[in-house]
């Protein structure tokens, strides 16, 4: 079951609990998507390949399991370097930020059926 459609925007962009922060091998400690984006922006290839290689993808796992954004997690699997990853995360943040925090279901106002009006007859 995809969790992307089930969680509101605010949850994706919020800080994760302290026990679920991402500890990057270069010393960065990440607690939300904006911090992940900022870390990718300054990340060198060595740090990236430490976390993303044939055996694992730590960023994908953290986004999928902790932030619970399956859409972004899948997109991160395709990011082969930090510059692509920063673009993927930036685009996702922009998309999520443009959406309402929790979009309520809105009922459309129905137009009442037209009633035929009759002219009142007046006597002259």
SENU-7755 format. One record per atom (N, C-alpha, C, O): residue in one letter; x, y, z. Coordinates in pm, whole numbers, plus 50000, padded with zeros to 5 digits. Layout:
# SENU-7755
aXYZ;...
//
This chain:
# SENU-7755
x500844988450000;x500005000050000;x500905012450000;x501785013650084;x500675021349907;x501445033649901;x500985043150010;x499795045350029;x501945048450081;x501575057450190;x501505071850144;x500965080250216;x502015074950026;x502035088749980;x500655095049977;x500505106650016;x499665087949933;x498325093549923;x497615093950057;x496575100450070;x498155087250157;x497455085950284;x497935095850390;x497265097350493;x499035102350370;x499595111050472;x499505125450424;x499695128250306;x499215134550516;x499085148350474;x500445154850454;x501465150150505;x500445165750379;x501665172850341;x502485177150461;x503715176150458;x501835181750564;x502525186550684;x503435175750743;x504535178750789;x502985163450741;x503755152350797;x505055150250719;x506105147950778;x504975150950586;x506175148850504;x507235159550529;x508435156550527;x506815171750553;x507755182750567;x508195185250711;x509085193450735;x507605178550805;x507905180850947;x509205173950988;x509725165250918;x509715178151103;x510885171451162;x510475157551209;x509365155551258;x511395148151193;x511155134651245;x511515134651394;x512225143651439;x511035125051470;x511425124151611;x512945122651625;x513605117151536;x513475127351734;x514925127251757;x515545113351737;x516665112151687;x514825102951776;x515385089451763;x515415084351619;x515965073651592;x514835092051524;x514815087751385;x515555097251290;x515375096551169;x516395105951345;x517165114851258;x518135106651174;x518495095451211;x518565112351062;x519515105750974;x520915110651008;x521195122651004;x521795101351042;x523175104551074;x524025102050949;x524265090650911;x524465112750888;x525275111750767;x526735109450807;x527185114450910;x527475102150726;x528855098850761;x529765111050762;x530875110250816;x529335122250705;x530145134450706;x529835143350828;x530375154350840;x528975138350917;x528665145751039;x527325152951038;x526865157351143;x526705154450922;x525395160850916;x524345152150986;x524345139850973;x523475158551059;x522345151651122;x521095157951062;x520865169951074;x520295149650997;x519135154550921;x517845150550989;x517665139151030;x516945160351002;x515665157251067;x514445160150980;x513315158251025;x514665164850856;x513525167450766;x514005168050622;x515205167350594;x513055169450531;x513395169550388;x514205181750348;x515065180850260;x513945193050409;x514715205150375;x516185203350414;x517085207450340;x516425197250527;x517805194650569;x518455184250479;x519655185050452;x517685174550432;x518215164650337;x518615171650208;x519695169050154;x517755180550157;x518075188150036;x519355196250055;x520225196249969;x519455203250169;x520635211450195;x521905203050207;x522975207250165;x521785191250264;x522945182350277;x523395177350139;x524585176750111;x522435173850053;x522795169649917;x523515180949843;x524425178249764;x523115193349866;x523685204749796;x525185206549822;x525905211649737;x525645202249939;x527065203749974;x527795190349984;x528975189850018;x527095179549954;x527655166149972;x528665162649863;x528425165149745;x529785156749904;x530755152049805;x530415137749761;x529595131049824;x531055133349655;x530755120149600;x531085108849697;x530385098749700;x532155110549776;x532535100149873;x531405097749974;x531045086350002;x530875108550028;x529795107250126;x528565101050061;x527915092450120;x528245105549940;x527075100149871;x527225085149847;x526305077549875;x528375080949797;x528555066649767;x528685058049893;x528475045949888;x529035064250005;x529015056950131;x527575052650164;x527345041550210;x526635061650139;x525225058950172;x524435052850057;x523395046650079;x524925054549934;x524225049349815;x525215041349732;x526145046849673;x525005028349728;x525875019549649;x525085007149610;x523875006449631;x525764997249554;x525074985049510;x524434977349625;x523444970249605;x524974978849744;x524474971349859;x523344978249935;x522564971750004;x523254991649923;x522254998750004;x521945012449944;x522675017549859;x520845018149992;x520525032149963;x519895037650091;x518685037150110;x520745043050176;x520295047850306;x519275059150296;x518355059850377;x519435067950197;x518505079150183;x517115074250144;x516105078750199;x517065065150051;x515785058950011;x515115052550132;x513925054550156;x515885044750207;x515325037750323;x514775047450428;x513695045250483;x515525058150455;x515085067950555;x513805075050511;x512875076550590;x513775079250386;x512585086250335;x511385076850333;x510265080850366;x511595064350293;x510485054750285;x510005050450424;x508805050450451;x510935046850510;x510565040950640;x510275051150750;x509445048650837;x510935062450747;x510775072350854;x509855083750812;x508885086850882;x510145089950699;x509295100950651;x508015095550588;x506985102250587;x508085083650536;x506955076450476;x506415083050349;x505215083450324;x507345088050269;x507015093750139;x507515084150031;x508655084949987;x506645075049991;x507025064949892;x507395071049758;x508265065849688;x506745081849721;x507025088249592;x508465093249589;x509205090249495;x508845100849689;x510215105949694;x511215094549709;x512285094849648;x510895084749789;x511805073349808;x512105066649674;x513255063449645;x511075064549593;x511275058249462;x512135067149372;x513005062249300;x511885080249376;x512685089349294;x514145089649337;x515035091149254;x514395088149466;x515775088049514;x516555075649466;x517775075949456;x515835064949438;x516515052949386;x517165055749251;x518145049149214;x516645065349178;x517145068649044;x518255079149048;x518915081648947;x518475085349163;x519475095949174;x520865089849188;x521155083349288;x521705091849088;x523035085849087;x524125094349148;x525265089749162;x523805106649184;x524795115449246;x524085126149327;x522865127749316;x524825133549409;x524175143349497;x523445154449422;x522435159449471;x523935158349306;x523285169249232;x521915165149179;x520985173149179;x521795152749135;x520475147749092;x519575146349214;x518395149749209;x520135141549323;x519355139649446;x518825152949498;x517675153649543;x519645163549494;x519185176549543;x518035181649457;x517095187849508;x518095179249327;x517015183549238;x515735175849266;x514645181649267;x515855162749288;x514695154249318;x514015158749447;x512795160049452;x514805161149551;x514235165349680;x513665179549670;x512605182349726;x514355188349600;x513865202049581;x512515202149510;x511595209249551;x512405194149405;x511135193349331;x510015187849418;x508885192649411;x510325178049499;x509295172149585;x508855181949694;x507665182849724;x509785189149751;x509435199249852;x508545210049789;x507565214349850;x508895214349669;x508095224449600;x506675219349576;x505705226649597;x506565206949532;x505245201049509;x504435200249638;x503265204049642;x505065195349743;x504365193949871;x504005207549931;x502945209049992;x504875217349913;x504615230649968;x503475237749896;x502805246349954;x503255234249771;x502185240549692;x500815234849726;x499795241049696;x500785223249788;x499515216849825;x499055221749961;x499875225350045;x497745221949983;x497275225350117;x497745214850217;x497975203350181;x497895218850342;x498385209650445;x497565197050452;x498115186050464;x496285198350446;x495415186750435;x494205191250355;x493385199150401;x494125186150237;x493075190650146;x491745184350185;x491555172250171;x490815192550234;x489515187050270;x488715183650145;x488905189450038;x487835174150161;x486965170550051;x485905181450041;x485205184250138;x485805187349925;x484845198249908;x483675193449825;x483835187349719;x482515196249875;x481325192749800;x481035204049704;x481165215849737;x480645200349584;x480305210649488;x478895215449515;x477995207549544;x478725228149504;x477395233849528;x476495230149411;x476835232549295;x475385224349442;x474485220549334;x473555232249305;x473085239149395;x473325234049178;x472435244749137;x471015239649146;x470695229149091;x470155247049215;x468775242249224;x468125242349087;x468425250949004;x467245232949063;x466615232448931;x465795245148909;x465205250849000;x465805249148782;x465055261148748;x463565258448762;x463055248248715;x462905267648825;x461445266348835;x460835276348740;x461335287448721;x459765272348682;x459125280948586;x458315291448664;x457465288048747;x458605303648636;x457875314248706;x456665318248623;x456745319548500;x455605319948689;x454395324248619;x454125338748653;x454325343348765;x453675345548553;x453345359548576;x452025360548649;x451055353748618;x452025368948741;x450815371048816;x449875379348730;x450225389948678;x448695374248718;x447735381748638;x447105392548725;x446655390048837;x447085404248673;x446455415248746;x445255420248667;x445245420248544;x444295424248738;x443105429548671;x443295444348647;x443845451648729;x442825448348533;x442905462448501;x441585468948510;x441475480948486;
//
